[in-house]
Every structure is written in C-alpha cells, then in structure tokens.
Amino acid sequence: MYISITGLKPRNFFTTIKFYIFTIPAFKAAQKSEGNLFCVAKKIDTYYHTITAWKNRDMMMKYLTGKAHSKAMKNFSLIGTGSTYGYERDQIPSWEEAIKIWKKNFKEV
C-alpha cells in the first residue's frame, strides 16, 4: 500500500479561501479515485493535512495527473507552503504517527 501525507499552510485569510476552492474538489476526487483505500483531512496547528492510502503508487500517480489535483497543484505556490511525503507501508498510520513522519521528512515547497 502507498501512503501519502500532505501538509499545506496558507499564506493568509484570502489564500485560505483559495485553498478551499481548489482542495475540496481535489479531495473529493481522491475519495472517488480507483485504488484509493483511505482519505482523511485535518487541520493541525497552522497546517491543513491529508493522509491518503492507495493500493499502490501507480494508482496514486493516476489520481495526481487527474483534472482536480492538477488544477490544485498549479495554484499551490499562490496559496501557501508545505510538502508531501509518500512511502510504502502495510498499514495506515494514526494521525499522531503520520504527523511525526511528515515533520521528520518535511521539505518545504
């Protein structure tokens, strides 16, 4: 299974609104995507995080090139900063574990 942990910090109030405009459709698309096993979102401190689990990396990549995610990514740098970390694993991490893993591997974009 392929796990992806994302964290994004919007720059200000107005970019937070843009964040919602682009990420809600992308999140809904992820939930419906072939190969998606798990998809949750949560705000922790100043970052908006997602944890997604996919049958494999190829299925996750198929979602990444889809319309909703591509549109969100084109606007990423206008909205804020953050990063994504992905890895292979046999089980879905808890929020606590996922945030530790994300922080350890954080590379701001």
C-alpha positions, 0 to 999 in steps of 0.5 A: 500500500502507498501512503501519502501525507500532505501538509499545506499552510496558507499564506493568509485569510484570502489564500485560505479561501483559495485553498478551499476552492481548489482542495475540496474538489481535489479531495473529493476526487481522491475519495472517488479515485480507483485504488484509493483505500483511505482519505482523511483531512485535518487541520493541525496547528497552522497546517491543513493535512491529508493522509491518503492510502492507495493500493499502490503508487501507480494508482496514486500517480493516476489520481495526481495527473487527474483534472482536480489535483492538477488544477490544485497543484498549479495554484499551490505556490499562490496559496501557501507552503508545505510538502508531501511525503509518500512511502510504502507501508502495510498499514495506515498510520494514526494521525499522531504517527503520520504527523511525526513522519511528515515533520521528520521528512518535511521539505518545504515547497 
